[in-house]
Amino acid sequence: IMDRQQKIEILKQVSFLEPLSDTDLNRFLDECYTVSSQHEEVLFEEGSCMETMYIVLSGEVEIYKENKKIASRKQGDFFGEMALLESKPRSASVRSCTGSLLLEINKKQFESFLASDPKIILALLKSLSSRSREELEVINWSFMELRKNEHRYRGIIETISDIIIQIDPGGKIVFVNSAVSRLGYD
């Protein structure tokens, strides 16, 4: 069981909360909700409408879409901020990888404690920017792997002596391998 001082020490590690004093962090902790979750428990599903964000106080959560892991968040990390800031449905689902303890921050709490401080907003934007860069690198790496696999499979298809034809639902030919040349076509 985590005591109050341990929670405060973790909150001090959260980049965008650094401008808050110990007194402010204590008031913030009093206003927010502490949520515990069990291993594999789903915290929310993609498409759900909840104007809340979370800070991981202990444990680890996994962010996933269509059963594919996108990211994980551990102690001192935060997630769900876009649904809070944009008031839009969640773009991914989240489940606990371990038993986890989270601090839930709703829109009222965010506006009361965080939104009016330019230092906090700047720190939050820097964190989001850094996270976006990391995610773009992962996407770029995945794209390069996909291109490499496509090149390899296209090479296999082109060396097969059987004619392979791909037709779209409208009946239009969208791909033919080079074996079609035996029939006199390009």
C-alpha positions as CSV (number, residue, x, y, z in Angstrom):
1,I,0.0,0.0,0.0
2,M,1.3,3.4,-1.0
3,D,1.2,6.2,1.5
4,R,0.6,9.9,0.8
5,Q,4.3,10.9,0.8
6,Q,5.2,8.2,-1.7
7,K,2.4,9.5,-4.0
8,I,3.8,13.0,-3.6
9,E,7.3,11.9,-4.5
10,I,6.1,10.2,-7.6
11,L,4.1,13.3,-8.6
12,K,7.2,15.3,-8.3
13,Q,8.8,13.2,-11.0
14,V,6.0,14.0,-13.5
15,S,7.5,16.5,-15.9
16,F,4.5,18.8,-16.2
17,L,3.9,18.9,-12.4
18,E,7.4,20.1,-11.6
19,P,6.2,23.8,-11.2
20,L,3.8,22.8,-8.4
21,S,5.0,23.3,-4.8
22,D,4.6,20.5,-2.2
23,T,1.5,22.4,-0.8
24,D,0.0,22.5,-4.3
25,L,0.8,18.9,-4.9
26,N,-0.9,17.9,-1.7
27,R,-4.0,19.9,-2.6
28,F,-3.9,18.4,-6.1
29,L,-3.7,14.9,-4.7
30,D,-6.7,15.6,-2.4
31,E,-8.8,16.7,-5.3
32,C,-7.9,13.9,-7.7
33,Y,-9.1,10.3,-7.5
34,T,-6.9,7.3,-6.8
35,V,-7.9,4.3,-8.9
36,S,-6.5,0.8,-8.5
37,S,-6.7,-1.8,-11.2
38,Q,-5.9,-5.5,-11.3
39,H,-3.6,-7.4,-13.7
40,E,-5.2,-7.4,-17.2
41,E,-8.1,-5.2,-16.1
42,V,-9.3,-2.9,-18.9
43,L,-9.4,0.7,-17.7
44,F,-11.1,2.0,-20.8
45,E,-11.9,1.0,-24.3
46,E,-11.2,2.8,-27.6
47,G,-14.2,5.1,-28.4
48,S,-15.2,5.6,-24.8
49,C,-16.0,9.2,-23.9
50,M,-14.2,10.2,-20.7
51,E,-12.6,13.6,-20.1
52,T,-9.9,12.2,-17.8
53,M,-6.2,11.6,-17.9
54,Y,-4.1,9.4,-15.6
55,I,-0.8,9.4,-13.9
56,V,0.7,6.0,-13.1
57,L,1.6,5.9,-9.4
58,S,2.6,2.2,-9.4
59,G,2.6,-0.7,-11.8
60,E,2.4,-0.6,-15.6
61,V,-0.4,-0.1,-18.1
62,E,-0.5,-1.0,-21.8
63,I,-2.0,1.2,-24.5
64,Y,-3.4,-0.8,-27.4
65,K,-5.5,-0.6,-30.5
66,E,-7.1,-3.6,-32.2
67,N,-5.2,-5.8,-29.7
68,K,-1.8,-4.4,-30.8
69,K,0.4,-2.7,-28.2
70,I,1.1,0.9,-29.0
71,A,2.9,1.9,-25.8
72,S,3.3,1.3,-22.2
73,R,3.3,3.7,-19.3
74,K,5.0,3.1,-15.9
75,Q,5.4,4.9,-12.6
76,G,5.5,8.7,-13.1
77,D,4.2,8.5,-16.7
78,F,0.8,9.9,-17.8
79,F,-1.7,9.0,-20.5
80,G,-5.2,9.9,-21.7
81,E,-4.4,13.6,-22.0
82,M,-5.8,14.0,-25.5
83,A,-9.3,12.8,-24.6
84,L,-9.2,15.3,-21.7
85,L,-7.8,18.2,-23.7
86,E,-9.9,17.7,-26.9
87,S,-13.1,16.3,-25.3
88,K,-13.2,13.6,-28.0
89,P,-13.6,9.8,-27.7
90,R,-10.6,7.7,-26.8
91,S,-8.4,6.7,-29.7
92,A,-7.0,3.6,-28.0
93,S,-7.7,1.2,-25.2
94,V,-5.8,0.8,-21.9
95,R,-5.3,-2.2,-19.6
96,S,-3.2,-3.0,-16.6
97,C,-0.1,-5.1,-17.2
98,T,0.3,-5.5,-13.5
99,G,-1.8,-4.4,-10.5
100,S,-1.6,-0.7,-10.9
101,L,-2.4,2.4,-8.9
102,L,-3.4,5.5,-10.9
103,L,-4.2,9.1,-10.2
104,E,-7.3,10.1,-12.3
105,I,-7.5,13.8,-13.3
106,N,-10.8,15.0,-14.7
107,K,-11.4,18.2,-16.6
108,K,-12.4,20.3,-13.6
109,Q,-9.3,19.3,-11.7
110,F,-7.1,19.9,-14.7
111,E,-8.5,23.4,-15.2
112,S,-8.3,24.2,-11.4
113,F,-4.8,23.1,-10.9
114,L,-2.9,23.0,-14.2
115,A,-4.5,24.8,-17.1
116,S,-3.9,28.3,-15.8
117,D,-0.1,27.9,-15.3
118,P,1.9,28.6,-18.5
119,K,4.9,26.6,-17.1
120,I,2.7,23.5,-16.6
121,I,1.2,23.9,-20.1
122,L,4.7,24.3,-21.6
123,A,6.0,21.3,-19.8
124,L,3.0,19.2,-20.9
125,L,3.5,20.3,-24.5
126,K,7.2,19.4,-24.3
127,S,6.4,15.9,-23.0
128,L,3.8,15.4,-25.7
129,S,6.2,16.6,-28.4
130,S,8.9,14.2,-27.1
131,R,6.4,11.3,-27.0
132,S,5.2,12.1,-30.5
133,R,8.8,12.1,-31.8
134,E,9.4,8.7,-30.3
135,E,6.2,7.3,-31.7
136,L,7.1,8.7,-35.2
137,E,10.4,6.9,-35.0
138,V,8.6,3.7,-34.3
139,I,6.1,4.3,-37.1
140,N,9.0,5.1,-39.5
141,W,10.9,1.9,-38.4
142,S,7.6,-0.1,-39.0
143,F,7.1,1.4,-42.4
144,M,10.7,0.5,-43.4
145,E,10.2,-3.1,-42.2
146,L,6.9,-3.2,-44.2
147,R,8.7,-1.9,-47.4
148,K,11.5,-4.5,-46.9
149,N,8.9,-7.3,-46.5
150,E,7.0,-6.1,-49.5
151,H,10.1,-6.0,-51.6
152,R,11.0,-9.6,-50.5
153,Y,7.5,-11.0,-51.2
154,R,7.3,-9.1,-54.5
155,G,10.6,-10.8,-55.5
156,I,9.2,-14.2,-54.6
157,I,6.0,-13.5,-56.6
158,E,8.0,-12.3,-59.6
159,T,10.1,-15.5,-59.7
160,I,7.2,-17.9,-59.6
161,S,6.5,-19.5,-63.0
162,D,2.7,-19.6,-62.3
163,I,0.6,-16.6,-63.4
164,I,-0.6,-14.7,-60.4
165,I,-3.4,-12.1,-60.9
166,Q,-5.0,-9.9,-58.4
167,I,-8.5,-8.5,-59.2
168,D,-10.3,-5.8,-57.2
169,P,-14.0,-6.2,-56.2
170,G,-15.0,-4.3,-59.3
171,G,-13.3,-6.9,-61.6
172,K,-10.4,-4.6,-62.5
173,I,-6.9,-6.3,-62.7
174,V,-4.7,-4.5,-60.2
175,F,-1.7,-6.8,-60.2
176,V,-0.1,-9.4,-62.5
177,N,3.3,-11.0,-62.0
178,S,5.8,-11.2,-64.8
179,A,4.8,-14.8,-65.7
180,V,2.0,-13.2,-67.7
181,S,4.7,-12.5,-70.4
182,R,4.4,-16.1,-71.5
183,L,0.9,-15.2,-72.8
184,G,2.3,-12.3,-74.7
185,Y,1.3,-9.5,-72.3
186,D,3.4,-6.9,-70.5
